[in-house]
Amino acid sequence: MRKYEIMFIVRPTLGEDEIKKVIKDFGKILTSNGAKIVNEKDMGQRELAYEIKKFKTGYYYVYNVEAKDDAATKEFDRLALISKDVIRHLIVREED
């Protein structure tokens, strides 16, 4: 099993319910593509180091995931790039 850490930032202009929906939807993307979410962490709203898409803050969220292949992370990456709600994301493969 490959282990990944996925961190993404949701835009701060969304309401609390909308943020939870975005997080839930991206979690479903991972699980429906064969990944298992081992841990998830809501890091809350934080100030960005620099302005991204005219936003100075964002809601940080982290998933720790296990998957047999990279299909789930590739799909997450593809949809996060398209999404207007995710302003930045990072997928890191952890060492075994």
DRENPA-3360 file (N, C-alpha, C; in nm, 2 decimals, always signed):
BEGIN
1 = MRKYEIMF = +0.08/-0.12/+0.00/+0.00/+0.00/+0.00/+0.09/+0.13/+0.00 ~ +0.05/+0.22/-0.08/+0.12/+0.35/-0.08/+0.05/+0.44/+0.01 ~ +0.13/+0.53/+0.08/+0.07/+0.62/+0.17/+0.09/+0.76/+0.12 ~ -0.02/+0.84/+0.13/-0.01/+0.98/+0.08/-0.06/+1.08/+0.19 ~ -0.01/+1.20/+0.18/-0.07/+1.31/+0.26/-0.12/+1.41/+0.17 ~ -0.24/+1.44/+0.18/-0.31/+1.54/+0.09/-0.35/+1.66/+0.17 ~ -0.30/+1.78/+0.14/-0.33/+1.90/+0.21/-0.40/+1.99/+0.10 ~ -0.51/+2.05/+0.14/-0.57/+2.14/+0.05/-0.63/+2.26/+0.12;
9 = IVRPTLGE = -0.65/+2.37/+0.05/-0.70/+2.50/+0.11/-0.83/+2.53/+0.04 ~ -0.93/+2.55/+0.12/-1.06/+2.59/+0.07/-1.08/+2.74/+0.08 ~ -1.14/+2.80/-0.02/-1.15/+2.95/-0.02/-1.23/+2.99/+0.10 ~ -1.20/+3.11/+0.16/-1.26/+3.15/+0.28/-1.40/+3.22/+0.27 ~ -1.44/+3.24/+0.14/-1.57/+3.31/+0.12/-1.68/+3.22/+0.13 ~ -1.66/+3.09/+0.15/-1.77/+2.99/+0.16/-1.82/+2.99/+0.31 ~ -1.95/+2.95/+0.32/-2.01/+2.93/+0.45/-1.96/+2.80/+0.52 ~ -1.98/+2.79/+0.64/-1.94/+2.67/+0.71/-1.99/+2.54/+0.65;
17 = DEIKKVIK = -2.12/+2.54/+0.62/-2.18/+2.42/+0.56/-2.12/+2.39/+0.42 ~ -2.09/+2.49/+0.34/-2.03/+2.47/+0.21/-1.89/+2.42/+0.22 ~ -1.82/+2.46/+0.32/-1.68/+2.41/+0.34/-1.69/+2.26/+0.38 ~ -1.78/+2.23/+0.47/-1.80/+2.08/+0.50/-1.83/+2.00/+0.38 ~ -1.92/+2.05/+0.30/-1.96/+1.98/+0.18/-1.84/+1.96/+0.08 ~ -1.76/+2.06/+0.06/-1.64/+2.05/-0.02/-1.54/+1.94/+0.03 ~ -1.52/+1.94/+0.17/-1.43/+1.84/+0.23/-1.49/+1.70/+0.21 ~ -1.62/+1.69/+0.24/-1.69/+1.56/+0.22/-1.68/+1.51/+0.08;
25 = DFGKILTS = -1.70/+1.60/-0.02/-1.70/+1.56/-0.16/-1.56/+1.51/-0.20 ~ -1.46/+1.58/-0.16/-1.32/+1.54/-0.19/-1.28/+1.41/-0.12 ~ -1.34/+1.39/+0.00/-1.32/+1.26/+0.07/-1.38/+1.15/-0.01 ~ -1.50/+1.17/-0.06/-1.57/+1.07/-0.15/-1.49/+1.04/-0.27 ~ -1.43/+1.14/-0.33/-1.35/+1.12/-0.45/-1.24/+1.02/-0.42 ~ -1.17/+1.03/-0.31/-1.07/+0.94/-0.27/-1.12/+0.80/-0.25 ~ -1.22/+0.79/-0.17/-1.27/+0.65/-0.13/-1.34/+0.58/-0.25 ~ -1.40/+0.66/-0.34/-1.46/+0.59/-0.46/-1.36/+0.55/-0.56;
33 = NGAKIVNE = -1.24/+0.59/-0.55/-1.13/+0.55/-0.64/-1.04/+0.45/-0.57 ~ -1.08/+0.39/-0.47/-1.00/+0.28/-0.41/-0.91/+0.32/-0.29 ~ -0.91/+0.44/-0.25/-0.82/+0.48/-0.14/-0.89/+0.47/-0.01 ~ -0.81/+0.45/+0.10/-0.87/+0.44/+0.23/-0.82/+0.56/+0.31 ~ -0.91/+0.64/+0.37/-0.87/+0.75/+0.45/-0.83/+0.70/+0.59 ~ -0.71/+0.72/+0.62/-0.65/+0.67/+0.75/-0.68/+0.78/+0.86 ~ -0.65/+0.90/+0.82/-0.67/+1.01/+0.92/-0.71/+1.14/+0.85 ~ -0.78/+1.22/+0.91/-0.82/+1.35/+0.85/-0.81/+1.46/+0.96;
41 = KDMGQREL = -0.76/+1.57/+0.92/-0.74/+1.68/+1.02/-0.79/+1.81/+0.97 ~ -0.88/+1.88/+1.04/-0.92/+2.01/+1.01/-0.83/+2.11/+1.08 ~ -0.75/+2.18/+1.00/-0.66/+2.28/+1.06/-0.72/+2.42/+1.08 ~ -0.84/+2.44/+1.03/-0.91/+2.57/+1.05/-0.86/+2.67/+0.95 ~ -0.91/+2.79/+0.98/-0.88/+2.91/+0.89/-0.74/+2.96/+0.94 ~ -0.66/+2.98/+0.84/-0.52/+3.04/+0.87/-0.49/+3.15/+0.76 ~ -0.40/+3.23/+0.80/-0.35/+3.33/+0.71/-0.25/+3.27/+0.61 ~ -0.26/+3.30/+0.48/-0.17/+3.25/+0.38/-0.04/+3.32/+0.39;
49 = AYEIKKFK = +0.07/+3.26/+0.35/+0.20/+3.32/+0.35/+0.20/+3.43/+0.24 ~ +0.13/+3.41/+0.13/+0.12/+3.51/+0.03/-0.02/+3.50/-0.03 ~ -0.06/+3.60/-0.10/-0.20/+3.60/-0.16/-0.21/+3.50/-0.27 ~ -0.32/+3.42/-0.27/-0.35/+3.32/-0.37/-0.49/+3.35/-0.43 ~ -0.50/+3.38/-0.55/-0.62/+3.41/-0.62/-0.70/+3.52/-0.54 ~ -0.63/+3.62/-0.50/-0.68/+3.74/-0.43/-0.73/+3.70/-0.29 ~ -0.70/+3.59/-0.23/-0.74/+3.55/-0.10/-0.62/+3.56/-0.01 ~ -0.64/+3.61/+0.12/-0.53/+3.63/+0.21/-0.54/+3.52/+0.32;
57 = TGYYYVYN = -0.66/+3.45/+0.33/-0.67/+3.34/+0.43/-0.74/+3.23/+0.36 ~ -0.74/+3.11/+0.43/-0.81/+2.99/+0.37/-0.82/+2.89/+0.48 ~ -0.91/+2.79/+0.45/-0.94/+2.68/+0.54/-0.85/+2.56/+0.50 ~ -0.76/+2.52/+0.59/-0.67/+2.42/+0.56/-0.73/+2.28/+0.61 ~ -0.71/+2.18/+0.53/-0.76/+2.05/+0.56/-0.66/+1.94/+0.51 ~ -0.63/+1.84/+0.59/-0.53/+1.73/+0.56/-0.60/+1.60/+0.56 ~ -0.57/+1.52/+0.46/-0.61/+1.37/+0.46/-0.48/+1.29/+0.46 ~ -0.48/+1.19/+0.54/-0.37/+1.08/+0.53/-0.44/+0.96/+0.46;
65 = VEAKDDAA = -0.39/+0.91/+0.35/-0.46/+0.81/+0.27/-0.37/+0.70/+0.24 ~ -0.42/+0.58/+0.23/-0.35/+0.46/+0.18/-0.43/+0.41/+0.05 ~ -0.35/+0.38/-0.05/-0.40/+0.33/-0.17/-0.31/+0.23/-0.24 ~ -0.37/+0.14/-0.32/-0.29/+0.04/-0.39/-0.21/+0.10/-0.51 ~ -0.28/+0.20/-0.57/-0.21/+0.27/-0.68/-0.24/+0.42/-0.67 ~ -0.20/+0.49/-0.77/-0.22/+0.64/-0.77/-0.34/+0.69/-0.83 ~ -0.44/+0.60/-0.86/-0.56/+0.64/-0.93/-0.64/+0.75/-0.85 ~ -0.66/+0.72/-0.72/-0.73/+0.81/-0.64/-0.67/+0.95/-0.63;
73 = TKEFDRLA = -0.54/+0.95/-0.61/-0.47/+1.08/-0.60/-0.47/+1.16/-0.73 ~ -0.46/+1.09/-0.84/-0.46/+1.15/-0.97/-0.60/+1.21/-0.99 ~ -0.71/+1.14/-0.96/-0.84/+1.20/-0.97/-0.86/+1.32/-0.88 ~ -0.81/+1.31/-0.75/-0.82/+1.42/-0.66/-0.75/+1.54/-0.72 ~ -0.63/+1.52/-0.77/-0.55/+1.63/-0.83/-0.63/+1.69/-0.95 ~ -0.68/+1.61/-1.03/-0.76/+1.66/-1.15/-0.87/+1.75/-1.11 ~ -0.95/+1.70/-1.01/-1.07/+1.77/-0.97/-1.04/+1.89/-0.89 ~ -0.93/+1.89/-0.81/-0.89/+2.00/-0.73/-0.85/+2.12/-0.82;
81 = LISKDVIR = -0.78/+2.08/-0.93/-0.74/+2.19/-1.02/-0.86/+2.26/-1.09 ~ -0.96/+2.18/-1.11/-1.08/+2.23/-1.18/-1.17/+2.31/-1.08 ~ -1.17/+2.27/-0.95/-1.26/+2.33/-0.85/-1.23/+2.47/-0.82 ~ -1.34/+2.55/-0.82/-1.33/+2.69/-0.78/-1.32/+2.71/-0.63 ~ -1.35/+2.61/-0.55/-1.35/+2.61/-0.41/-1.22/+2.58/-0.35 ~ -1.14/+2.50/-0.42/-1.00/+2.47/-0.37/-0.90/+2.57/-0.43 ~ -0.84/+2.65/-0.35/-0.75/+2.75/-0.40/-0.60/+2.70/-0.41 ~ -0.57/+2.59/-0.34/-0.44/+2.53/-0.35/-0.44/+2.39/-0.29;
89 = HLIVREED = -0.36/+2.30/-0.34/-0.36/+2.16/-0.29/-0.22/+2.11/-0.31 ~ -0.18/+2.01/-0.23/-0.05/+1.94/-0.24/-0.07/+1.80/-0.20 ~ -0.02/+1.71/-0.29/-0.02/+1.57/-0.26/+0.12/+1.52/-0.25 ~ +0.15/+1.45/-0.13/+0.29/+1.41/-0.10/+0.28/+1.26/-0.08 ~ +0.37/+1.18/-0.14/+0.38/+1.04/-0.12/+0.47/+1.02/+0.00 ~ +0.42/+0.95/+0.10/+0.51/+0.93/+0.22/+0.59/+0.81/+0.20 ~ +0.71/+0.81/+0.27/+0.80/+0.69/+0.26/+0.74/+0.58/+0.34 ~ +0.77/+0.46/+0.29/+0.72/+0.34/+0.36/+0.81/+0.30/+0.48;
% end
